[in-house]
């Protein structure tokens, strides 16, 4: 049977449909990279289970999955941005800002649906500001988002320096649900990431994103509105970070101005491990999701062995560096 490319229609056979679906979903990441990520996850889990037998329990695995949620959402947004040839350093600040904003709005009696809408729109607004500065004013996105990183954290700390409890009983009870033993934050994250897989791999938006990152001039000649595309991915990235902020407060029941500290770099690392390239033009949402879980397993393992705080940061940095070296093409 001849190879089926991403743009070909599948045949009528089941194998044809499977091969076509794989070609679309795995776009931007070769099979070897995904297999390597899965292998590294298994090796990390088995190694840590030998050091701490309880590490392999279902409860602990679900706990790690819960810890992965915010990183996965932010890293998927980073995948879109990096694939378009941009960088967004403000996502951690968006998570912090949205978490304290959501808790504050509920504290002052705002209805839950309006609070959720306002929180997501706040994240989108940060993305719009990033897009205006980076695309319209032609400031490199690295510098543009570095500015909004500081502004976002400053705004979050202005709202409250102390953790703010979420005072919506409906919100708290919703996120405490565990259908089939799976925490609600994990279910919501998987649902959002599934939509992102479809958008990145199956839609014209995903194709245009990769085209702009690969060769902006060629994409423009092919009819892609490159200005709108670059603007859109920055808004999308901040919107996903805002959703991450909501999931964070649902997971912890607190809004924190310190939430998301260092998350922007972890998200970039996960996107690169998953198959993105800083030059743009490629990326994989599936690979990013696996890489996010791998990093969360490593971080949880570092905490499990009982390292002190400063040594945990050193170990995290070393682990990320080793993972990047192992994933080099």
C-alpha positions as a Markdown table, in Angstrom:
| # | Residue | x | y | z |
|---|---|---|---|---|
| 1 | Unk | 0.0 | 0.0 | 0.0 |
| 2 | Unk | 1.5 | 3.4 | -0.9 |
| 3 | Unk | 2.2 | 5.9 | 1.8 |
| 4 | Unk | -0.6 | 8.3 | 2.7 |
| 5 | Unk | 0.5 | 11.9 | 3.2 |
| 6 | Unk | -1.3 | 14.5 | 5.3 |
| 7 | Unk | -3.1 | 16.0 | 2.3 |
| 8 | Unk | -4.3 | 12.7 | 0.8 |
| 9 | Unk | -7.7 | 11.3 | 1.4 |
| 10 | Unk | -7.7 | 7.8 | 3.0 |
| 11 | Unk | -8.8 | 4.7 | 1.3 |
| 12 | Unk | -11.9 | 2.7 | 2.3 |
| 13 | Unk | -9.9 | 0.2 | 4.4 |
| 14 | Unk | -9.6 | 0.5 | 8.1 |
| 15 | Unk | -5.8 | 0.6 | 7.8 |
| 16 | Unk | -6.0 | 3.5 | 5.4 |
| 17 | Unk | -8.1 | 5.5 | 7.9 |
| 18 | Unk | -5.7 | 4.7 | 10.7 |
| 19 | Unk | -2.7 | 5.7 | 8.8 |
| 20 | Unk | -4.3 | 8.9 | 7.6 |
| 21 | Unk | -5.4 | 9.8 | 11.1 |
| 22 | Unk | -1.9 | 9.2 | 12.5 |
| 23 | Unk | -0.4 | 11.4 | 9.8 |
| 24 | Unk | -2.7 | 14.3 | 10.8 |
| 25 | Unk | -2.6 | 13.9 | 14.6 |
| 26 | Unk | 1.2 | 13.4 | 14.7 |
| 27 | Unk | 2.0 | 16.2 | 12.4 |
| 28 | Unk | 5.1 | 18.0 | 13.6 |
| 29 | Unk | 6.4 | 15.0 | 15.6 |
| 30 | Unk | 8.0 | 11.9 | 14.2 |
| 31 | Unk | 7.0 | 8.5 | 15.6 |
| 32 | Unk | 10.5 | 8.0 | 17.1 |
| 33 | Unk | 10.2 | 11.2 | 19.2 |
| 34 | Unk | 6.8 | 10.2 | 20.6 |
| 35 | Unk | 8.1 | 6.7 | 21.4 |
| 36 | Unk | 11.1 | 8.1 | 23.1 |
| 37 | Unk | 8.9 | 10.4 | 25.2 |
| 38 | Unk | 6.7 | 7.4 | 26.3 |
| 39 | Unk | 9.8 | 5.4 | 27.0 |
| 40 | Unk | 11.3 | 8.1 | 29.2 |
| 41 | Unk | 8.0 | 8.4 | 31.1 |
| 42 | Unk | 8.0 | 4.7 | 31.8 |
| 43 | Unk | 11.7 | 4.6 | 32.8 |
| 44 | Unk | 11.1 | 7.6 | 35.1 |
| 45 | Unk | 8.1 | 6.0 | 36.7 |
| 46 | Unk | 9.7 | 2.6 | 37.2 |
| 47 | Unk | 12.9 | 4.2 | 38.6 |
| 48 | Unk | 11.0 | 6.3 | 41.1 |
| 49 | Unk | 8.7 | 3.4 | 42.0 |
| 50 | Unk | 11.9 | 1.5 | 43.0 |
| 51 | Unk | 12.8 | 4.3 | 45.3 |
| 52 | Unk | 9.3 | 4.9 | 46.7 |
| 53 | Unk | 6.9 | 1.9 | 46.2 |
| 54 | Unk | 3.8 | 4.1 | 46.7 |
| 55 | Unk | 4.9 | 6.2 | 43.7 |
| 56 | Unk | 3.2 | 3.8 | 41.3 |
| 57 | Unk | -0.1 | 3.8 | 43.0 |
| 58 | Unk | -3.2 | 4.9 | 41.1 |
| 59 | Unk | -3.8 | 7.7 | 43.6 |
| 60 | Unk | -0.3 | 9.1 | 43.1 |
| 61 | Unk | -0.5 | 8.8 | 39.3 |
| 62 | Unk | -3.7 | 10.8 | 39.4 |
| 63 | Unk | -2.1 | 13.4 | 41.7 |
| 64 | Unk | 0.7 | 13.8 | 39.1 |
| 65 | Unk | -1.8 | 14.1 | 36.3 |
| 66 | Unk | -3.5 | 16.9 | 38.3 |
| 67 | Unk | -0.2 | 18.6 | 38.7 |
| 68 | Unk | 0.3 | 18.3 | 34.9 |
| 69 | Unk | -2.9 | 20.1 | 34.0 |
| 70 | Unk | -1.8 | 23.7 | 34.2 |
| 71 | Unk | 1.6 | 23.0 | 32.6 |
| 72 | Unk | 0.0 | 21.1 | 29.8 |
| 73 | Unk | -2.5 | 23.9 | 29.0 |
| 74 | Unk | 0.2 | 26.5 | 29.0 |
| 75 | Unk | 2.6 | 24.4 | 27.0 |
| 76 | Unk | 0.1 | 23.6 | 24.3 |
| 77 | Unk | -0.4 | 27.4 | 23.9 |
| 78 | Unk | 3.3 | 27.7 | 23.7 |
| 79 | Unk | 3.4 | 25.1 | 20.9 |
| 80 | Unk | 1.1 | 27.2 | 18.7 |
| 81 | Unk | 3.2 | 30.3 | 19.4 |
| 82 | Unk | 6.5 | 28.6 | 18.8 |
| 83 | Unk | 5.2 | 26.9 | 15.6 |
| 84 | Unk | 4.4 | 30.4 | 14.3 |
| 85 | Unk | 7.9 | 31.5 | 15.0 |
| 86 | Unk | 7.1 | 33.6 | 18.1 |
| 87 | Unk | 7.8 | 33.3 | 21.9 |
| 88 | Unk | 5.5 | 34.1 | 24.8 |
| 89 | Unk | 7.1 | 34.7 | 28.2 |
| 90 | Unk | 3.9 | 36.1 | 29.8 |
| 91 | Unk | 1.9 | 32.9 | 30.3 |
| 92 | Unk | 3.0 | 32.3 | 33.9 |
| 93 | Unk | 1.9 | 35.9 | 34.8 |
| 94 | Unk | -1.5 | 35.3 | 33.1 |
| 95 | Unk | -2.0 | 32.2 | 35.2 |
| 96 | Unk | -1.3 | 34.2 | 38.4 |
| 97 | Unk | -3.4 | 37.2 | 37.3 |
| 98 | Unk | -6.4 | 35.1 | 36.3 |
| 99 | Unk | -6.3 | 33.1 | 39.5 |
| 100 | Unk | -6.3 | 36.1 | 41.9 |
| 101 | Unk | -8.8 | 37.9 | 39.6 |
| 102 | Unk | -11.2 | 35.0 | 39.6 |
| 103 | Unk | -11.1 | 34.7 | 43.4 |
| 104 | Unk | -11.6 | 38.4 | 43.8 |
| 105 | Unk | -14.6 | 38.6 | 41.5 |
| 106 | Unk | -16.3 | 35.8 | 43.4 |
| 107 | Unk | -15.4 | 37.5 | 46.7 |
| 108 | Unk | -17.3 | 40.6 | 45.6 |
| 109 | Unk | -20.4 | 38.6 | 44.6 |
| 110 | Unk | -20.0 | 38.2 | 40.8 |
| 111 | Unk | -22.0 | 35.3 | 39.4 |
| 112 | Unk | -19.9 | 32.3 | 38.5 |
| 113 | Unk | -20.6 | 32.3 | 34.7 |
| 114 | Unk | -19.7 | 36.0 | 34.5 |
| 115 | Unk | -16.5 | 35.4 | 36.6 |
| 116 | Unk | -15.4 | 32.6 | 34.3 |
| 117 | Unk | -16.1 | 34.7 | 31.2 |
| 118 | Unk | -14.3 | 37.7 | 32.6 |
| 119 | Unk | -11.3 | 35.6 | 33.6 |
| 120 | Unk | -10.9 | 34.1 | 30.2 |
| 121 | Unk | -11.3 | 37.5 | 28.5 |
| 122 | Unk | -8.7 | 39.0 | 30.8 |
| 123 | Unk | -6.2 | 36.4 | 29.5 |
| 124 | Unk | -7.3 | 37.1 | 25.9 |
| 125 | Unk | -6.7 | 40.8 | 26.5 |
| 126 | Unk | -3.1 | 40.1 | 27.6 |
| 127 | Unk | -2.7 | 38.2 | 24.4 |
| 128 | Unk | -4.2 | 41.0 | 22.4 |
| 129 | Unk | -1.7 | 43.4 | 24.0 |
| 130 | Unk | 1.1 | 41.1 | 23.2 |
| 131 | Unk | -0.1 | 40.9 | 19.6 |
| 132 | Unk | -0.3 | 44.7 | 19.3 |
| 133 | Unk | 3.2 | 45.3 | 20.6 |
| 134 | Unk | 4.8 | 42.3 | 18.8 |
| 135 | Unk | 3.0 | 42.4 | 15.5 |
| 136 | Unk | 1.7 | 46.0 | 15.0 |
| 137 | Unk | 4.6 | 47.8 | 16.7 |
| 138 | Unk | 7.1 | 45.2 | 15.4 |
| 139 | Unk | 8.7 | 44.6 | 18.8 |
| 140 | Unk | 10.2 | 41.1 | 19.0 |
| 141 | Unk | 7.7 | 38.9 | 20.8 |
| 142 | Unk | 10.4 | 37.9 | 23.3 |
| 143 | Unk | 10.8 | 41.5 | 24.5 |
| 144 | Unk | 7.1 | 42.3 | 24.2 |
| 145 | Unk | 6.0 | 39.4 | 26.4 |
| 146 | Unk | 8.8 | 40.0 | 28.8 |
| 147 | Unk | 7.2 | 43.3 | 29.5 |
| 148 | Unk | 3.7 | 41.9 | 30.0 |
| 149 | Unk | 5.3 | 39.2 | 32.2 |
| 150 | Unk | 6.4 | 41.9 | 34.7 |
| 151 | Unk | 3.1 | 43.8 | 34.3 |
| 152 | Unk | 1.0 | 40.7 | 34.9 |
| 153 | Unk | 2.8 | 39.7 | 38.0 |
| 154 | Unk | 2.7 | 43.3 | 39.3 |
| 155 | Unk | -1.1 | 43.5 | 38.7 |
| 156 | Unk | -1.6 | 40.1 | 40.4 |
| 157 | Unk | 0.3 | 41.3 | 43.5 |
| 158 | Unk | -1.5 | 44.6 | 43.4 |
| 159 | Unk | -4.8 | 42.7 | 43.7 |
| 160 | Unk | -3.5 | 40.6 | 46.6 |
| 161 | Unk | -0.2 | 39.6 | 48.1 |
| 162 | Unk | -1.9 | 36.9 | 50.1 |
| 163 | Unk | -3.5 | 33.7 | 48.7 |
| 164 | Unk | -7.3 | 34.3 | 48.1 |
| 165 | Unk | -9.7 | 31.5 | 48.9 |
| 166 | Unk | -12.3 | 30.6 | 46.2 |
| 167 | Unk | -15.6 | 31.3 | 47.9 |
| 168 | Unk | -17.9 | 29.7 | 45.3 |
| 169 | Unk | -19.1 | 26.4 | 46.7 |
| 170 | Unk | -20.4 | 25.3 | 43.2 |
| 171 | Unk | -17.0 | 26.0 | 41.7 |
| 172 | Unk | -15.1 | 24.1 | 44.5 |
| 173 | Unk | -17.5 | 21.1 | 44.4 |
| 174 | Unk | -17.3 | 20.9 | 40.6 |
| 175 | Unk | -13.5 | 20.6 | 40.6 |
| 176 | Unk | -13.6 | 18.1 | 43.4 |
| 177 | Unk | -15.5 | 15.6 | 41.3 |
| 178 | Unk | -13.6 | 12.4 | 40.3 |
| 179 | Unk | -15.7 | 10.6 | 37.6 |
| 180 | Unk | -14.3 | 7.1 | 37.3 |
| 181 | Unk | -11.6 | 8.1 | 39.7 |
| 182 | Unk | -10.2 | 10.7 | 37.4 |
| 183 | Unk | -10.0 | 14.3 | 38.8 |
| 184 | Unk | -12.1 | 16.9 | 37.1 |
| 185 | Unk | -9.1 | 19.2 | 36.3 |
| 186 | Unk | -7.6 | 16.3 | 34.3 |
| 187 | Unk | -10.8 | 15.7 | 32.4 |
| 188 | Unk | -11.1 | 19.4 | 31.5 |
| 189 | Unk | -7.5 | 19.6 | 30.5 |
| 190 | Unk | -7.8 | 16.5 | 28.3 |
| 191 | Unk | -10.9 | 18.0 | 26.7 |
| 192 | Unk | -9.2 | 21.3 | 25.9 |
| 193 | Unk | -6.1 | 19.6 | 24.6 |
| 194 | Unk | -8.2 | 17.3 | 22.4 |
| 195 | Unk | -9.7 | 20.4 | 20.8 |
| 196 | Unk | -6.2 | 21.9 | 20.3 |
| 197 | Unk | -5.1 | 18.7 | 18.6 |
| 198 | Unk | -7.9 | 19.0 | 16.1 |
| 199 | Unk | -7.2 | 22.7 | 15.5 |
| 200 | Unk | -3.4 | 22.2 | 15.2 |
| 201 | Unk | -3.6 | 19.1 | 13.0 |
| 202 | Unk | -6.8 | 19.2 | 11.1 |
| 203 | Unk | -7.7 | 22.9 | 10.6 |
| 204 | Unk | -6.5 | 25.6 | 8.2 |
| 205 | Unk | -5.6 | 27.6 | 11.3 |
| 206 | Unk | -3.0 | 25.0 | 12.2 |
| 207 | Unk | -1.6 | 24.8 | 8.7 |
| 208 | Unk | -1.4 | 28.6 | 8.5 |
| 209 | Unk | 0.4 | 28.7 | 11.9 |
| 210 | Unk | 3.1 | 26.3 | 10.8 |
| 211 | Unk | 3.4 | 28.0 | 7.4 |
| 212 | Unk | 4.0 | 31.4 | 9.0 |
| 213 | Unk | 6.7 | 29.9 | 11.2 |
| 214 | Unk | 8.3 | 28.0 | 8.4 |
| 215 | Unk | 8.5 | 30.9 | 5.9 |
| 216 | Unk | 6.5 | 34.0 | 6.5 |
| 217 | Unk | 7.1 | 35.4 | 3.0 |
| 218 | Unk | 6.1 | 32.2 | 1.3 |
| 219 | Unk | 3.0 | 32.0 | 3.5 |
| 220 | Unk | 2.0 | 35.5 | 2.6 |
| 221 | Unk | 2.4 | 34.8 | -1.1 |
| 222 | Unk | 0.2 | 31.7 | -0.6 |
| 223 | Unk | -2.6 | 33.9 | 0.7 |
| 224 | Unk | -2.1 | 33.6 | 4.4 |
| 225 | Unk | -2.8 | 36.8 | 6.4 |
| 226 | Unk | 0.5 | 36.5 | 8.3 |
| 227 | Unk | -0.3 | 39.6 | 10.5 |
| 228 | Unk | -3.6 | 38.2 | 11.7 |
| 229 | Unk | -2.1 | 34.7 | 12.2 |
| 230 | Unk | 0.7 | 35.9 | 14.4 |
| 231 | Unk | -1.7 | 38.0 | 16.3 |
| 232 | Unk | -4.1 | 35.1 | 16.7 |
| 233 | Unk | -1.6 | 32.6 | 18.1 |
| 234 | Unk | -0.6 | 35.1 | 20.8 |
| 235 | Unk | -4.2 | 35.6 | 21.8 |
| 236 | Unk | -4.8 | 31.9 | 21.8 |
| 237 | Unk | -1.7 | 31.2 | 23.9 |
| 238 | Unk | -2.8 | 33.7 | 26.6 |
| 239 | Unk | -6.4 | 32.4 | 26.5 |
| 240 | Unk | -5.1 | 28.8 | 27.2 |
| 241 | Unk | -3.0 | 30.3 | 30.0 |
| 242 | Unk | -6.2 | 31.9 | 31.4 |
| 243 | Unk | -7.9 | 28.5 | 31.3 |
| 244 | Unk | -4.9 | 27.2 | 33.1 |
| 245 | Unk | -5.4 | 29.9 | 35.8 |
| 246 | Unk | -8.9 | 28.7 | 36.3 |
| 247 | Unk | -7.8 | 25.1 | 36.5 |
| 248 | Unk | -5.1 | 26.1 | 39.0 |
| 249 | Unk | -7.6 | 27.8 | 41.3 |
| 250 | Unk | -10.0 | 24.8 | 40.9 |
| 251 | Unk | -7.1 | 22.4 | 41.8 |
| 252 | Unk | -5.9 | 24.4 | 44.8 |
| 253 | Unk | -9.0 | 26.4 | 45.8 |
| 254 | Unk | -6.8 | 29.5 | 46.1 |
| 255 | Unk | -5.8 | 32.3 | 43.8 |
| 256 | Unk | -2.2 | 33.2 | 44.2 |
| 257 | Unk | -0.1 | 36.0 | 42.8 |
| 258 | Unk | 2.9 | 33.6 | 43.0 |
| 259 | Unk | 1.2 | 31.0 | 40.8 |
| 260 | Unk | 2.9 | 30.3 | 37.5 |
| 261 | Unk | 6.4 | 31.3 | 38.7 |
| 262 | Unk | 8.8 | 29.8 | 36.2 |
| 263 | Unk | 5.9 | 28.2 | 34.3 |
| 264 | Unk | 6.8 | 30.0 | 31.1 |
| 265 | Unk | 10.2 | 28.3 | 30.8 |
| 266 | Unk | 8.8 | 24.9 | 31.7 |
| 267 | Unk | 6.1 | 25.4 | 29.0 |
| 268 | Unk | 8.7 | 26.2 | 26.4 |
| 269 | Unk | 10.8 | 23.2 | 27.5 |
| 270 | Unk | 7.7 | 20.9 | 27.1 |
| 271 | Unk | 6.9 | 22.3 | 23.7 |
| 272 | Unk | 10.5 | 21.8 | 22.5 |
| 273 | Unk | 10.7 | 18.3 | 23.9 |
| 274 | Unk | 7.4 | 17.6 | 22.2 |
| 275 | Unk | 8.6 | 18.4 | 18.8 |
| 276 | Unk | 8.5 | 22.2 | 18.4 |
| 277 | Unk | 11.5 | 24.1 | 17.0 |
| 278 | Unk | 12.5 | 27.6 | 18.1 |
| 279 | Unk | 12.8 | 28.6 | 14.5 |
| 280 | Unk | 9.1 | 27.9 | 13.9 |
| 281 | Unk | 7.3 | 25.8 | 11.4 |
| 282 | Unk | 6.7 | 22.7 | 13.4 |
| 283 | Unk | 5.3 | 21.4 | 16.6 |
| 284 | Unk | 3.2 | 18.6 | 18.1 |
| 285 | Unk | 0.3 | 19.0 | 20.6 |
| 286 | Unk | 0.5 | 15.3 | 21.3 |
| 287 | Unk | 4.2 | 15.5 | 21.9 |
| 288 | Unk | 3.8 | 18.5 | 24.1 |
| 289 | Unk | 1.2 | 16.7 | 26.2 |
| 290 | Unk | 3.6 | 13.7 | 26.7 |
| 291 | Unk | 6.5 | 16.0 | 27.5 |
| 292 | Unk | 4.4 | 17.9 | 30.1 |
| 293 | Unk | 3.6 | 14.7 | 31.8 |
| 294 | Unk | 7.2 | 13.6 | 31.7 |
| 295 | Unk | 8.3 | 16.8 | 33.3 |
| 296 | Unk | 5.6 | 16.5 | 36.0 |
| 297 | Unk | 6.7 | 12.9 | 36.8 |
| 298 | Unk | 10.3 | 14.1 | 37.1 |
| 299 | Unk | 9.3 | 17.1 | 39.3 |
| 300 | Unk | 7.1 | 14.8 | 41.5 |
| 301 | Unk | 10.0 | 12.3 | 41.8 |
| 302 | Unk | 12.4 | 15.0 | 42.9 |
| 303 | Unk | 10.0 | 16.1 | 45.6 |
| 304 | Unk | 9.4 | 12.4 | 46.6 |
| 305 | Unk | 13.1 | 11.8 | 47.3 |
| 306 | Unk | 13.0 | 14.6 | 49.8 |
| 307 | Unk | 15.4 | 17.2 | 48.4 |
| 308 | Unk | 15.3 | 20.6 | 50.0 |
| 309 | Unk | 13.8 | 23.5 | 48.0 |
| 310 | Unk | 17.0 | 25.0 | 46.4 |
| 311 | Unk | 18.2 | 21.6 | 45.5 |
| 312 | Unk | 14.9 | 20.8 | 43.9 |
| 313 | Unk | 15.4 | 23.8 | 41.6 |
| 314 | Unk | 18.9 | 22.6 | 40.7 |
| 315 | Unk | 17.6 | 19.0 | 40.1 |
| 316 | Unk | 14.7 | 20.3 | 38.0 |
| 317 | Unk | 17.1 | 22.3 | 35.8 |
| 318 | Unk | 19.4 | 19.4 | 35.4 |
| 319 | Unk | 16.6 | 17.0 | 34.6 |
| 320 | Unk | 15.2 | 19.4 | 31.9 |
| 321 | Unk | 18.7 | 19.8 | 30.4 |
| 322 | Unk | 19.2 | 16.0 | 30.3 |
| 323 | Unk | 15.8 | 15.5 | 28.7 |
| 324 | Unk | 16.6 | 18.0 | 26.0 |
| 325 | Unk | 19.9 | 16.3 | 25.3 |
| 326 | Unk | 18.2 | 12.9 | 25.0 |
| 327 | Unk | 15.6 | 14.4 | 22.6 |
| 328 | Unk | 18.1 | 16.1 | 20.3 |
| 329 | Unk | 17.7 | 15.1 | 16.7 |
